[in-house]
Amino acid sequence: MKKYDVIVIGGGVVGTAILRSLAAYNAKVLLLEKSSDVATGASRANSGIVHAGYDAETGTKKAYFNVKGAAMYPALTRELRVPYRMVGSLVAAKEGGLPAIKALYERGVANGVKVEIIERARIEALEPNISPEIRYALYAPEAGVVSPYKLTIAQADHAVQNGAEIRLEEKVVSIKKTEDGYLVVTEKAQYVASYLINAAGAGAVEINALLGESTPEMKHAVGDYYILDSKAAGVVNTVVFPLPDEKGKGILVAPTADGNVILGPTSRVVPHDEAEVNAVTREGLALVREGVGKLIPKVDLRSVIRVYAGTRTAVGGDFIIEESCKFKNYFMLLGICSPGLTSAPAIGEYVAAEAAKSLALTKKEKMLPLPDRFHLTKATDDEIKDKVASDPAFGRIVCRCEKVTEGEILAAIHSPLPAHTVDAVKRRVRAGMGRCQGGFCRPRVMEILSRELNIPLSEVRLGEKGSEIAPYEVKDGYGKI
Ligand SMILES: Cc1cc2nc3c(=O)[nH]c(=O)nc-3n(C[C@H](O)[C@H](O)[C@H](O)COP(=O)(O)OP(=O)(O)OC[C@H]3O[C@@H](n4cnc5c(N)ncnc54)[C@H](O)[C@@H]3O)c2cc1C
């Protein structure tokens, strides 16, 4: 049985942030994730906004980690080479909305956030396509947009690069308190850890139950989204929110860090057993269209290339980030809803430091950096020439929409946390994320995965087990594309 100093359960943006921070210590650390990849829960399907920090109630953990986390983003995303842009955000209000904007402004100031109230002329200068009914806005110039799944993957890669281990497709099914730690049993193996961290998102209640720890009532709310093709970029420049209501921050229109436009989310309450279904509904999408029409009526829905849904998990009004009173060295992260993505880097540092304190871990002198990756769309002509001369795979375009080369796909398959499904490749290099949504490149990505993983084409999966794309032979020549 393998023994670890710390085991983290859950490979979302929070679990991988903790793992990466733990990898900075001299310690044996492991992350267990039940899915086929990291970033398949709430950390895959969200708005990707790095919130400035005016929304959370002053004095809460949400406010503290939001503001601290947002400040870490510029350096963190540079270091991990994750798409991030500080585009700023507007909370837009009609005539009569000024008192609500003022209340948000005051909270922002109390939380230490750079905010200002602006009127029509400045709003229009920032957002020429905004609804003519909008009169006032709260402007937060330091809000940003980030690719949430790329950040999660990069954190995981960086942790592995620095000695941490990640086991995918290992659902935790049993936990026992031992004399000096925890016995953690997955569907495949057993591990022992001195310190155990529950960062299982919507699954955190089940993890607590396995140990006999109680969880306050959890609430789950699905958010439906549209994604527009990158040709729609420019219809909006900042993150544009309506005034928040009792359901949350409302339906926004925003540029994404990768150059698309995002519309959503709704907030549809679902029972716990539907928290991981993540399916859009017709009614949900209708609400998104209605909300968007009130903010940026010029959005052209003919540019939609994808719809998706993600589910938030909340316990009361604040995050629960604390060691269990009942079980020493068992740390819980519960109800990490929005602004959990923004907060994750700061949460990661804090939780890793708590574990290090308990186990008296020492810090490594330095961490190895993530190696630089070549991306055709970001390279100059000379860089492309040199790269193709040294490896012709970087001259073979596989995804025409997003201009992704075979070399980039190979790098993803052989990265510190290897991509072994079509969706895992897509999340890392964007093959299949463009206008045709993989219509042209998917068979070629499948062929590359089959070759590199040395598995028959019939075993190449879209994502989770049971999602084999071509499991049956339908005509002669099967297996050759
Ligand atoms: C619609 C929506 C919009 C949002 N927008 C924003 C935003 O714009 N900005 C922002 O800051 N935040 C936003 N958030 C919040 C943010 O996405 C979450 O706070 C964050 O992703 C939570 O990360 P996590 O790691 O806690 O959870 P998750 O990403 O859900 O990760 C938990 C992981 O645990 C794994 N797991 C569960 N049970 C087990 C088990 N038994 N064994 C092993 N593994 C297990 C799951 O498979 C999953 O991968 C939004 C959330 C949603 C849903």
The ligand as an ORCA input file, in Angstrom:
! r2SCAN-3c Opt
* xyz 0 1
  C     -22.348     28.058    -13.938
  C     -21.150     28.448    -13.128
  C     -20.524     29.672    -13.321
  C     -19.428     30.045    -12.560
  N     -18.741     31.170    -12.871
  C     -17.640     31.497    -12.162
  C     -16.874     32.623    -12.514
  O     -17.115     33.260    -13.522
  N     -15.827     32.976    -11.708
  C     -15.526     32.286    -10.578
  O     -14.617     32.701     -9.861
  N     -16.204     31.158    -10.258
  C     -17.235     30.740    -11.029
  N     -17.909     29.601    -10.742
  C     -17.490     28.799     -9.604
  C     -16.326     27.875     -9.960
  O     -16.526     27.263    -11.202
  C     -16.207     26.827     -8.870
  O     -16.111     27.486     -7.643
  C     -14.994     25.941     -9.035
  O     -14.904     25.411    -10.324
  C     -15.073     24.825     -8.009
  O     -13.948     24.020     -8.178
  P     -13.797     22.690     -7.361
  O     -12.437     22.188     -7.643
  O     -14.179     22.942     -5.951
  O     -14.943     21.723     -7.917
  P     -14.982     20.797     -9.226
  O     -14.391     21.458    -10.407
  O     -16.395     20.335     -9.367
  O     -14.034     19.586     -8.854
  C     -14.405     18.579     -7.938
  C     -13.821     17.287     -8.475
  O     -13.983     16.240     -7.516
  C     -14.192     15.044     -8.218
  N     -14.802     14.062     -7.318
  C     -16.041     14.111     -6.776
  N     -16.251     13.021     -6.027
  C     -15.123     12.283     -6.077
  C     -14.739     11.024     -5.516
  N     -15.571     10.303     -4.744
  N     -13.489     10.548     -5.779
  C     -12.631     11.244     -6.578
  N     -12.965     12.424     -7.161
  C     -14.192     12.942     -6.899
  C     -15.102     15.456     -9.366
  O     -15.081     14.527    -10.431
  C     -14.520     16.815     -9.749
  O     -13.581     16.713    -10.792
  C     -18.980     29.187    -11.527
  C     -19.590     27.936    -11.354
  C     -20.626     27.552    -12.178
  C     -21.157     26.167    -12.085
*
